[in-house]
Amino acid sequence: MRITWVSGNDKPQEVQYGDGQSQTSQVTTFTQHDMCSSILKSPASDFGWHDPGYIHSAVMTGLNPSSNFTYRYGSDSAGWSGRITFRTPPAGGSDELMFIAFGDMGKAPRDPSLEHFIQPGSISVIEATANEVSSGYVDSIFHIGDISYATGFLVEWDFFLHLIYPVASATSYMTAIGNHERDYVSSGSVYITPDSGGECGVPYETYFPMPTAEKDKPWYSIEQGSVHFTVISTEHDWTEKSEQYNWMNNDMAAVDRSRTPWLISIG
């Protein structure tokens, strides 16, 4: 299980969890030069830029499925988070899975004057999801495309991460890329639109390191309970004989339906 957090400190930190276990974080970031632009500067590369700090990520191993454990992250020099309780999803091939799936959520602060583009419904979505998570009836969350709607105004990723913290810190939070994370002119996206504001998937893939093969190939599959999830990118070529199409074909063909009888393709 991977945990990701943001810090102002570039030195590796730790996640401490379970009964005395710990893992050291890998640290990364991105710069203004990583953003896309064109003849006219994009928001992400110019007036919308905001330094993201340092993104820490660590994989917690040795966890039992369908189990609660506590963890904290940080360091003595940078400070520690509080103790957080997390529940792992069921193992692939087990009988039952209860999950929530949604897309196009975005974010909205309590004071909407702070942002250029808000999605007021996001607050009620997170509040309802948090109630389900706290009740113990949710094993996993899938947020499929159009994640934060920062669209090149990078500080809004901070607002979004703060919004989802109550649920993303307590249960599995899986994502898929959307046009408002990836698309930009001359960037390799299928759709030639400025929808990402010049982000071109860089902040998304840094904040949400999914189990993909490599950067800018944001398709992957996982198994939880009785479900095999094939997660695709609608913003990359998925036509017949494309790299993503071949991957989808091979992934779905390899599913053991006696183990995971449900196959859900999302993107």
C-alpha positions in Angstrom: 0.0 0.0 0.0 1.5 3.3 -1.1 1.2 6.5 0.9 2.1 9.9 -0.6 2.4 13.3 1.2 3.7 16.8 0.5 6.3 18.5 2.6 8.5 21.6 2.4 11.5 19.5 3.3 13.4 17.7 0.5 15.1 15.2 2.8 13.7 11.6 2.9 11.2 11.0 5.6 9.5 7.9 7.0 6.1 6.3 7.3 5.9 4.3 10.6 3.1 1.8 10.7 1.7 -1.4 12.2 3.8 -3.0 15.0 7.1 -1.1 14.6 7.4 -1.2 10.9 8.7 1.7 8.8 9.6 2.7 5.2 11.7 5.6 4.0 10.2 7.9 1.5 11.3 8.6 -2.1 11.2 12.3 -2.8 10.4 14.0 -6.0 9.0 17.3 -7.3 8.3 19.1 -10.6 9.3 22.5 -11.9 7.9 25.2 -14.1 10.0 23.9 -16.9 8.1 20.6 -16.8 4.9 22.3 -17.8 3.6 22.4 -21.4 3.2 25.6 -23.3 2.7 26.9 -26.8 2.9 30.2 -28.7 0.9 31.7 -25.9 2.2 30.7 -22.4 0.0 28.3 -20.6 -1.2 29.1 -17.0 0.9 26.3 -15.6 4.1 27.6 -17.1 3.4 31.2 -16.3 0.9 33.1 -14.1 -0.7 29.9 -12.7 2.6 28.4 -11.5 2.9 27.5 -7.8 5.9 25.7 -6.3 4.6 22.3 -5.2 7.2 21.6 -2.5 8.4 18.0 -2.2 6.2 15.0 -2.8 7.1 12.0 -0.6 6.0 8.5 -1.4 6.6 5.2 0.4 5.2 1.7 0.1 4.0 0.0 3.2 4.6 -3.8 2.9 3.5 -6.8 5.0 -0.1 -5.6 5.5 -2.9 -8.1 5.8 -6.0 -7.5 3.5 -9.2 -6.3 5.0 -7.5 -5.1 8.2 -7.1 -1.9 10.2 -3.7 -0.5 11.1 -2.4 2.9 12.2 0.4 4.9 10.7 2.1 8.3 10.8 4.5 10.0 8.4 7.2 12.7 8.7 10.5 13.0 10.5 12.0 14.3 13.8 13.3 17.4 11.9 10.3 18.1 9.8 7.6 17.0 12.3 5.2 14.1 12.4 1.6 13.7 11.4 -0.9 12.5 13.9 -1.7 8.8 14.1 -4.1 7.8 11.3 -6.2 4.6 11.0 -6.3 3.0 7.6 -8.2 -0.1 6.3 -6.7 -2.2 3.6 -8.9 -3.5 0.8 -9.8 -7.2 0.4 -7.3 -9.4 -1.4 -7.9 -10.2 -5.0 -9.9 -13.4 -5.4 -11.8 -12.9 -2.1 -15.6 -12.9 -2.1 -16.7 -9.3 -1.5 -15.8 -5.7 -2.4 -17.6 -2.5 -1.5 -16.3 0.5 -3.4 -17.3 4.0 -4.5 -16.6 5.3 -8.0 -17.0 8.8 -9.3 -15.4 11.2 -11.7 -15.2 15.0 -12.4 -15.2 16.0 -8.8 -12.8 18.8 -8.5 -12.7 20.9 -5.4 -14.2 23.9 -3.6 -13.1 25.8 -0.5 -15.5 27.1 2.1 -14.6 30.5 0.8 -15.0 30.3 -3.0 -13.5 33.7 -3.6 -10.0 32.0 -3.4 -10.3 30.2 -6.7 -10.9 30.8 -10.4 -12.8 27.7 -11.1 -14.7 25.7 -8.4 -17.0 22.7 -8.2 -19.3 23.3 -5.2 -20.7 19.7 -5.4 -17.2 18.4 -4.4 -17.8 19.3 -0.8 -21.0 17.3 -0.5 -19.4 14.3 -2.4 -16.5 14.2 0.1 -18.7 14.6 3.1 -21.0 11.7 1.9 -17.9 9.6 1.1 -16.3 10.3 4.5 -19.5 9.1 6.2 -19.5 5.9 4.2 -15.8 5.3 5.0 -16.2 6.0 8.7 -19.2 3.5 8.7 -16.9 0.7 7.6 -18.9 0.0 4.4 -16.3 1.1 1.9 -13.2 -0.9 0.9 -11.9 1.3 -1.8 -12.5 4.6 -3.8 -12.0 5.1 -7.5 -11.8 8.7 -8.8 -12.0 8.4 -12.5 -10.7 11.5 -14.4 -10.9 15.2 -13.9 -9.3 15.1 -10.5 -8.7 18.6 -9.1 -9.7 20.9 -12.1 -6.6 23.0 -11.2 -6.2 23.4 -15.0 -2.8 25.1 -14.7 -3.4 27.0 -11.5 -1.1 24.8 -9.4 -2.0 26.1 -5.9 -5.4 24.5 -6.4 -3.9 21.0 -6.2 -3.1 21.9 -2.6 -6.8 22.8 -2.0 -7.8 19.5 -3.6 -5.4 17.4 -1.6 -6.6 19.0 1.6 -10.2 18.3 0.6 -9.8 14.6 0.0 -7.5 14.0 3.0 -10.2 12.6 5.3 -11.0 9.8 2.9 -7.7 9.3 1.0 -5.8 8.9 4.3 -8.2 6.2 5.5 -8.9 4.0 2.5 -7.5 3.0 -0.9 -7.9 6.0 -3.3 -7.2 5.0 -6.9 -7.4 7.4 -9.8 -7.4 7.6 -13.6 -6.3 10.6 -15.7 -8.7 12.9 -17.5 -8.6 15.7 -20.0 -8.2 18.4 -17.3 -5.1 16.7 -16.1 -3.5 15.7 -19.5 -4.7 17.5 -22.6 -2.7 20.3 -24.2 -1.8 21.3 -27.8 1.3 19.5 -29.2 1.7 17.4 -26.1 0.8 13.9 -27.4 -2.7 13.8 -26.0 -5.4 12.4 -28.2 -7.6 15.5 -28.0 -5.9 18.8 -29.1 -7.4 21.1 -26.4 -5.9 23.3 -23.7 -7.9 21.6 -21.0 -5.0 20.9 -18.6 -3.9 24.5 -18.7 -0.4 23.2 -19.5 -0.1 20.6 -16.8 0.2 17.8 -19.3 -0.3 15.1 -16.6 2.9 16.0 -14.6 1.3 17.2 -11.3 -1.3 14.4 -11.5 1.2 11.6 -12.0 3.5 13.1 -9.3 0.7 13.4 -6.7 -1.0 10.1 -7.6 1.7 7.5 -8.4 -0.5 4.7 -9.6 0.9 1.2 -10.5 1.7 2.1 -14.1 4.5 0.8 -16.3 6.1 4.3 -16.8 5.5 8.0 -16.9 2.8 9.3 -19.4 1.5 5.8 -19.8 -1.2 6.0 -17.1 -3.0 2.7 -17.6 -2.9 -0.1 -15.1 -4.9 -2.9 -13.6 -5.4 -4.1 -10.0 -7.5 -6.8 -8.3 -9.5 -6.2 -5.2 -12.0 -8.8 -3.9 -13.9 -10.4 -6.7 -13.1 -7.6 -9.2 -10.4 -7.1 -11.8 -10.2 -3.4 -12.6 -8.7 -2.4 -15.9 -8.0 1.3 -15.7 -7.3 3.1 -19.0 -6.5 6.6 -20.2 -9.0 8.2 -22.5 -6.5 10.9 -23.2 -3.9 8.6 -24.9 -4.3 6.6 -28.1 -6.5 3.6 -27.5 -7.4 2.8 -31.1 -6.8 -0.7 -32.5 -3.1 -1.7 -32.6 -2.1 1.2 -30.4 0.2 0.5 -27.4 -2.7 1.0 -25.0 -5.1 -1.1 -27.0 -2.6 -4.0 -27.1 -2.1 -3.6 -23.3 -5.9 -3.6 -22.7 -6.4 -6.6 -24.9 -3.6 -8.6 -23.1 -4.7 -7.5 -19.7 -8.4 -8.5 -20.1 -7.5 -11.8 -21.9 -5.4 -12.8 -18.9 -8.1 -12.3 -16.3 -9.0 -15.5 -14.3 -12.7 -15.3 -14.1 -12.9 -18.1 -11.6 -10.9 -15.9 -9.3 -12.2 -12.5 -10.2 -15.5 -13.0 -12.0 -16.1 -9.3 -12.3 -14.1 -7.3 -14.8 -14.6 -3.6 -14.7 -12.9 -1.3 -17.3 -12.9 2.4 -16.3 -11.3 5.5 -17.7 
